[in-house]
Amino acid sequence: MNRPTLEAVAARAGVGRGTVSRVINGSPNVSLKAREAVEQAIRELGYVPNRAARALVTRRTDTVALVVSESQLRVFDEPYFAGTIRGIGSALAETGLQLILAMARAPEEHERLENYLSGQHVDGVLLLSLHGADPLPGRLEAMGVPTVLGGRPVGLDPYSYVDMDNRAGARQAVKHLLGLGRSRVATIAGPQDMGVGVDRLAGYRDALLPSGLPELVAYGDFSEESGSTAMAELLAGHPDLDAVFAASDPMALGAMRVLKSEGRAIPGDVAVIGFDDSKAALHADPPLTTVHQPTEAMGRQMAQLLVARINGEELRQRVVILDTHLVLRESA
């Protein structure tokens, strides 16, 4: 059986082909009588609009791209990404928009991706995990592609982004360690070419500064392996440390592994706090005290802001900052 055509709908409704097209694409320039006739003909014939043809008229693809500036290993291993992507997916499911996922780390990958995204293949772009003053958001905006970022970038002033209150979350974690009487509090900070890394280190310093205690800082990239390396470095330089705030749960878990291998009891000898409130934190040995961040809510907010921009709506709030809170368990 052949698919009903636009012409068949027009003939059944007794109107021109252009009138049918305007009804399908939501144009207000159609009389009520003609609109009702077209809608009835569509129901009777079971007509389904051709997506490609509709895209030519509306210049819409009904597709949104999520670009993550990380390796596949990081994206599929780390809890932050899974939660955020779930939130984005759930918000877009209510709109009928399709989501495509792209991962680009190297400059040549970014260049290919930029050409694709600016070539009218997508209606808008969500960007996660930007490093440094990445030119991609600015270039996309300049080409008229609506863009929303996940996380405050370093060295950029984006039109719209959603982030956690990373500084306050880190400050609360370190104040808790100081409240336990710990006096040699170290941190495993995240990358300093990312807003999240900068803000969580700033929160550590906010809490430590009034105490007059020394800063003990090592750096990781949020992965478990980097947490292990940084912990070994901290122990080598400061064997008397008695607490660690790691800027992600995977780094905290890597740190715990090294502490155990060095015979340090957790929390007896060294208290440990992470940042994520991942499932892995709950099942760690001992269960990990951590800062909860609402990753799914972040993903939903990002998607909602982007959809509003695609639809040409004025954003009441271009920047959204979500609250964090400390979840106490046995590690600190």
Buried (B, 14 or more C-beta within 10 A) or exposed (E): EEEBBBEBBBBBBEBEEEBBBBBBEEBEEBEEEBBEBBBEBBEEBEBEBEEEEBBEEBEBBBBBBBBBBBEEEBBEBBBBBBBBBBBBBEBBEEBEBBBEBBBBBEEEEBEEBBEBBBEBEBBBBBBBBBBBEBEBBBBBBEEEBBBBBBBBBBEBEBBBBBBBBBBBBBBBBBBBBBEBEBBBBBBBBBBEBBBBBBBBBBBBBBBBEEEEBEEBBBBBBBBBEBBBBBBBBBBEEBEEBBBBBBBBBBBBBBBBBBBEEEEBEBBEEBBBBBBBBBEBBEEBEBBBBBBBBBBBBBBBBBBBBBBBBBEEEEBEEBBBBBEBEBBEBBBB
